[in-house]
Amino acid sequence: MEGLGWTFDTASSLYEKIRPGYPDALYQTVFNYVPLRESSRVVEIGPGAGQATLPFLKTGCRLTAVEPGRALSGLCREKFQDYPSFSLITDRFENVDFAADTYDLVFAATAFHWVPEAIGCPKILAMLKKGGAFAQFANHPFRSADNPALAAEIDRLYETYYDRFYNRQSEPPREYAGEQADRKARAMEQYGFRDVTSTLFYRTRILSAKEYVMLLGTYSDHIAIEERVRKEFFAEMEKAIRKHGGQITIRDTLDLQLGRKA
């Protein structure tokens, strides 16, 4: 994944259309941990197309988003133009200077993995007021095995196109597990966050063949595949799903870590 952050900006409109948002229960867990009001100052790291931004803006807080992609930045500025408390900086989070001891909340939605942990965590801790919070959450989709024939054909397509392009050994897909979420929480504690919690949320989505291929077209490692190979890969994927019932079930595991500045 290293060096692929640029790919998201090339698919900004697709990202807005097909990437899912986050469940209400996740937002409520954040707001119970760190209540926000009009005086609250919040920073969002990597909003992308703004899938997670609106619930925070609706609290009335002053929210500054930091997004490196120019197309995605433009999309967010237009999307949230009716919120005077919203501002956006087009740059990488690591490059932006923020005042110390100033912010009530810093959050990242399926974005913090692009920030080097050894840079991001100390920087966030310095930005936060005493008692301020860091929330990182992410969606981890996993295609269900409820259709074994389709699953086998998808595995074959990945071996033929994806694995061959990246010159890597084929590996069976793995569903996101609680142990991985717990490792994130322990890392936050190691950088000095206190009262760290980790929570998992689940949901199921059913996508058509076209929708699933659109979703694949928003994944950085898929976008980076050479265009001719990628087009053939996606066409065969859509054909396989249509052949095996016309839809695919996705199981999402969403993890949320919260921690405070002591």
Secondary structure, 3 states (H helix, E strand, C coil): CCCCHHHHHHHHHHHHHHCCCCCHHHHHHHHHHCCCCCCCEEEEECCCCCCCHHHHHCCCCEEEEECCCHHHHHHHHHHCCCCCCEEEECCCHHHCCCCCCCEEEEEEECCHHHCCHHHHHHHHHHHEEEEEEEEEEEEEEEECCCCHHHHHHHHHHHHHHHHHHHCCCCCCCCCCCHHHHHHHHHHHHHCCCEEEEEEEEEEEEEEEHHHHHHHHCCCHHHHCCCHHHHHHHHHHHHHHHHHCCCEEEEEEEEEEEEEECC
